């Protein structure tokens, strides 16, 4: 089924829609589409979001590198820069702090009928994307390309097999999750 997937655009769209619906369902079941849970995370009173993100990071990291090791997937890291990371982080943080949703949780919240997510989130993201696209050439010259580090990943930076980093990081994140549960966070 995966062989030749790049040539089957309609199948890609159907798979994307299916996976997106499942992702939204799981976000909703995990409670992270609830505004109060997200605000609780920002106020450091509810750590549901962090725990879900840590679990997803562990699963994704192990899954991607396993698929890569088996020859079923390839990594295509996008080039990055400090300028783009700082601007992206600031825009994400401001939007997250003001609205109380991130792009994934806003889609899940819209799916469960939250009008604040629809009008503040989706409309805000569309307007923001339009403004960013209009300003992109100037931003690219002035800020986004500053501190370019290319397609750098930690394994390439340290010149090691990815599993040398993946296994200890997965163990450390799992230990952090266990500790958070143990102390009741």
N, C-alpha and C positions, 0 to 999 in steps of 0.2 A: 504493500500500500504506500509506503514512504518513497519507494523508488519512482523517480519521475515526478515528484510532487511539485517541483518548481515549474514544470510545464503545464500543470493543471490548475489554472487560475480560479476556476469556479469551485473546484474542490478546496482550494486554499481558503476561499471566502466562506464556504460552508463550515469547514473545520474551525476557522477563526470565530465565526458566530457561535458555534457550539461550545468551544472552549471559553469564550467570553461569557456566555450565559452560565456555564458551570462555575466560572471564577466569581461572577457576581453573586450567585447563589451561595457559594462558600463564604464570601465576604459577609453576606447578610446573616448566614447561620453563625458565623464567628462573632457577630455583634459589632463589627467595625463600620457598618453603614449607619449606625446610630450616632447622631450628632453629640449626644451626651457622653458617649464612650470616647469619642475623639477629643472633645474638650477636656474630659478627665485625663486623657493622656497628656495633653498640652499643659495641664495644671499639675501633672505628676501624682494624680490620685487614682488612676485606673491604667494598668499596664497591659490591657488586652491587646492593643495595637502593636506594641513592641513584641509581645510574645508571638503574635501571628506573623509579624515580619521576620522575626528570628527563625521560626519554624519554616517559613517559606524560603528564607535564604539558605538554610541547611538543605532542604529538599531540592531546591533549584540547583545549588552548587554541586551536590552529589550527582543529581540526575544529568545535568549538562555534561559534567566531566566523564561520567560513565558512558553516556551516548557517544561522546567524542572519542573515548578510548576504544569503543567497539566499532568505530568507523561509521556510526549512524548519524553523526552531526559534525558540523564544523563551526568553529568560533570565528566571528568576523567583528572584532572590536572596532568601534568607531573612534576616529581620532579625537583627542580631547585637548583641553587647555585649561589653565588656571582661571583665565578670564571668563570662559564659558561656564566653568563650574561655579564660580562665585556668583555670576549673574543668575544662572539657573537656580542655584540654591536660594538666593535672595527672593527671586520671584515665586518660587515654590513655597518658601517659608511664609512670605507675606500673604499669599493666597490661602494657604493652609490655616494660618492664624486668624485671618479675617473671616473666612467662610466656615472653617471647621471640617473641611473635607479635602482629600487629595484626589487626583484624577480617577483613580480606581474606585475609591469609596463614593465619589460623587455619582459615578455611573450606577453603582449598586444601590445608592440611596434613591436615585431617580426611578430605578426598577421597582423599588418598594413604595413609590408614590410620594416621596418628599419633594414638595414644590420648591423649598428653599434651595435644594440641590439642583433642581431643573433650572430655575431662573437665575440664581446666583452662581451656580457652578457651571452648568453647560453653556449658558449664554456668556458668562464671564470668560470661560476658556476659549470660546469661539472669537469673542472680541479681542482677547489677549493674543491669540494666535494670529489674527489679522493684523493687529498693531505690530507684533513682532516681525511678521513677514514683510510688512511695509518698511520697517526700520532696519531689517537685517543687513543690507549692504553697508550701511553706516556703522552699525554695531559690530559687524565683522571686522571692519578696519580699525575701529577705535578701541574695542574691548575684547571681543570674543576670541580673537586669535592670539592674545597676549599669553605668554607662558606656554606655548604649544608643546605638548609632550607626545603627540602622535598616537599610535595604536598600542600604547603601553599597557601591559597587564603585569601583575605582581610576579608570576612565574617567568615572564620574559625579562623583567627588571632584575630579578635575582638569578636568572639563568639556571632554573631548576625545573624538574618535572612537575607539572601542576599538582600531582597527588602529594608531593612533599609539603605543599601549603594547604591543600583542600582537606586532608585528613585531620591535621591538628586544629585548623580553624573550625571544622565541623564538630570536633570533640569539645573545643572551648565554648562554642555557641550552645551546644547541647548542655554542657555543665552550667552555663549561665541561665538557661531556661529552667533546669532542674533547681538551681539555687533560688530563682525568682519564685517558683512554685512553693518551695520549701519554706521560705520566709513570708509567703502570703501576698506577694505583689501581684 
